[in-house]
Amino acid sequence: MERWRAGELSARTGMKPSDEVHAVGATLDALLNELDCRRVQNERAEEERTCSCGSWLIG
C-alpha cells in the first residue's frame, strides 16, 4: 500500500485468497486494479473532451 501511495500504481500484494489474511490482500489488489482502471478511463475521457473542445474552438 505504501508503494502505491508513493506513486507506484502497479504495486500489488500478490496474495492469493488461501486464508483470511491473504483474502484481504487479494481483495485489496482487486480494489487497486479497479481504481487503476477507472483512472485510465478518466484520463481517456479527459483527453477526448480536451481534443473535441479544441477542435470546436479552432473550427
Phi, psi and omega per residue, in radians:
M1 nan -0.685 -3.140
E2 -1.102 -0.704 3.115
R3 -1.095 -0.721 3.140
W4 -1.121 -0.776 3.114
R5 -1.092 -0.537 -3.134
A6 -1.380 -0.023 3.066
G7 1.941 -0.067 3.102
E8 -1.471 1.462 -2.981
L9 -1.184 -0.242 3.107
S10 -1.602 0.005 -3.122
A11 -1.156 2.288 3.085
R12 -2.435 2.827 3.123
T13 -1.324 -0.579 -3.096
G14 1.322 0.144 -3.107
M15 -1.313 2.511 3.047
K16 -1.858 2.510 -3.045
P17 -1.255 1.166 -3.139
S18 -1.579 -0.377 3.035
D19 -2.598 -3.088 -3.041
E20 -1.094 -0.734 -3.125
V21 -1.150 -0.790 3.129
H22 -1.169 -0.546 3.094
A23 -1.108 -0.659 3.089
V24 -1.125 -0.754 3.106
G25 -1.086 -0.740 3.131
A26 -1.149 -0.660 3.091
T27 -1.149 -0.692 3.079
L28 -1.082 -0.752 3.089
D29 -1.031 -0.753 3.135
A30 -1.100 -0.706 3.110
L31 -1.117 -0.766 3.123
L32 -1.122 -0.662 3.078
N33 -1.082 -0.742 3.126
E34 -1.134 -0.760 3.105
L35 -1.074 -0.719 3.135
D36 -1.137 -0.722 3.116
C37 -1.081 -0.770 3.132
R38 -1.166 -0.636 3.097
R39 -1.070 -0.794 3.129
V40 -1.101 -0.762 3.114
Q41 -1.060 -0.747 3.128
N42 -1.131 -0.710 3.114
E43 -1.101 -0.745 3.121
R44 -1.130 -0.736 3.133
A45 -1.118 -0.691 3.116
E46 -1.142 -0.718 3.098
E47 -1.081 -0.764 3.130
E48 -1.119 -0.726 3.137
R49 -1.123 -0.761 -3.138
T50 -1.127 -0.756 3.141
C51 -1.137 -0.767 -3.107
S52 -1.230 -0.583 3.076
C53 -1.210 -0.663 3.125
G54 -1.138 -0.698 3.133
S55 -1.247 -0.538 3.082
W56 -1.155 -0.726 -3.141
L57 -1.190 -0.627 -3.102
I58 -1.339 -0.776 -3.032
G59 -1.463 nan nan
